[in-house]
């Protein structure tokens, strides 16, 4: 009984951390609007942009998911079907966009698509929408088609790793004899039939999971929409802009109504999408790892020329925005004679902070402090919750374990802006002094990263051989000794992956920080980048300084990512 | 409460006086200022104040004047700042109505009469000013054979279809100031057309509505420095900015600019930005000292270069170098709507604006 109570503590702390701020925020918004969350959903259409934002969120998220699958599937196919030299490096390069902070991605794509940039110079004008893109706009009647294409490409770039990580291992582990057998049957003689009757049933759950996660991340897109498609609105972007006025009694109640209705509806949509993705993940898990990757790859042999070209192009696609951004930080456009010069002036200004309240180094130091604090909170809490779930599973309490497992995924249905607004409005109501506490941003960061930690640690806990623990107990090791000398070493890789991913997500977190960070001296790197880009740019170095700051953030994230990749035990799918 | 003389060098005795009422942050004397990203308050400027007074400054940053008001409203029961810097005369009345501000006790120098005209009480002190008006890209108009606009009605014509960009009055302070000016403009006309009829016509004419000034001026407007930016779209020949924005363009581009202010009677707005003590704020002496510092010759006369706004000190003007003053016309007849009325009717106006334009 005592043990059961102890096990419940981390779960209660975790759920409290997530639910209390959100509950308080909802209560405050209900007080201010006099509406329930569900009637607020119905009033979304009263907001001039409410319906439009909902429609665009859906359409762009579905199109982004389709485009991501269209680009990612052939790459996953080529990677999974052949024996590649330096496969881990290729995988790491293609996964890098997923851990890139969204504000960095936005800067990278702006640098890629700008006038005189690499894409513009080959005749594709996604900003001014002239030439082919202009023709496309006038033919289809779709306004801002260039910006929408830019946004979809950026979403595909960002989520490409999901398709590769979900689908490639599945392709690589299907026994070659299955395909050989189907080729001999009349039904498997054509490629189309094999795709329809063999590959699709084998891969659909992995493709479905990748599709749903891409949909979720694109639906809640904020930084990319803000910078790449400035005339378009997602629910997330609309809530972020209107959110400042939310929760204030007798003042612009329509803003509170929008946030209450928008957040409720978005939460429901994301929960449904997560449920579907979870269902497919579970189905996939039943029949995974049919044969070893190495065996299947050897049978398939060296990559074809088409595969080599395809994978090379995908690597260019993955790295181009980042390289373009880095170049933009040192290639300065002279406004008087329209020429360019190479210079590190922007880096000097970024590092000394001459244009901003804090320098890039001070912002980096803030980012690192928050990220490390977030890592400690999310890894400790995530480990405790994962252990509790595993303990319930081991004791045969499967339903309890499943219920907690599902609840632990709840924050994945909360976007950065929703969490930021929740903490802002919730905290201000019960503990206004906390608003001046330097560590405040750690709360939303931990809320957002802990579910990922649980998802990484839970499979490892399940796979631990209990005999080690039992032997240690027989040798007279105490609970603490068994934890430090048996469990921790066995879980080292997963813990490092969880910790570095938690740091990386916190470093790049934008939505919640954008809402919450009010004190200039607390600015993080993503906020500093956004702040620089939003400044009047009468001075030619403002934009290169923003690019230099974003490049610094990219470099730090890249180092963390390399650490994660080195410690990843299973080089195959999942995160 | 003691008034603190400021002569550019506050002494040790004043330092003690200023610091005895600071926020409780250990041994430090801290003044917390809520403001937007004001260019004038660089580290160097703030350090001068800290060196002279011993007061450290903490900034709470918001997006713009609207953000300052919203933060003050959100934290009304437990104020987080001592001084609000940047509320303008379209937001000030709301702040007064909600009792968010306290009387100052700073010694104020002689101020320009235009700066004190909207409000001259003890709860807000002007620190910079400027006129909001339409800006047009003269090169684009000339290339497309469009005459320079002389009335707002012209902008509803087909030649302007999809070629105007306006920051929303709901989320942008320049946008709000211009909306107020359009109300006055149509009230001064003899016809039945109201400002909101005009806004509806502009929406029908595919006017671009943006959430902030940056998006309208830098992303959409073809006549400004936005053309150099990677996110530039460049589909609007006319937008809302300051009447001296072309002057700023010229000042930073060796006396060249494509942009020109559009001086139409009653279609511009005299914007004044204020420094105000926050009701319930703690570092009262430090806040008063900062107001005096902000209005000192050393700081305020540099507003045109440092904050791209006019000084509020009597007898000051924009610098003449690089065509700053030459390209910054002073509107002949700005809007005359009083601040009291703005405060009373703003909520209704914003609602009507949203209904007319179907925008944010």
Interface residues (C-beta under 8 A of the other chain):
Chain A: X48 X49 X110 X111 X113 X114 X115 X117 X127 X128 X147 X227 X228 X230 X231 X233 X238 X241 X242 X244 X245 X247 X248 X251 X252 X328 X333 X335 X336 X353 X357 X424 X428 X432 X433 X435 X436 X518 X519 X520 X521 X531 X533 X534 X535 X536 X537 X538 X539 X540 X543
Chain B: X34 X37 X39 X43 X58 X59 X60 X61 X62 X63 X66 X67 X70 X71 X73 X74 X75 X77 X78 X80 X94 X98 X171 X208 X210 X211 X212 X214 X215 X218 X219 X225 X226 X228 X229 X230 X231 X232 X233 X234 X235 X248 X249 X252 X253 X254 X308 X347 X350 X354 X355 X357 X358 X359 X360
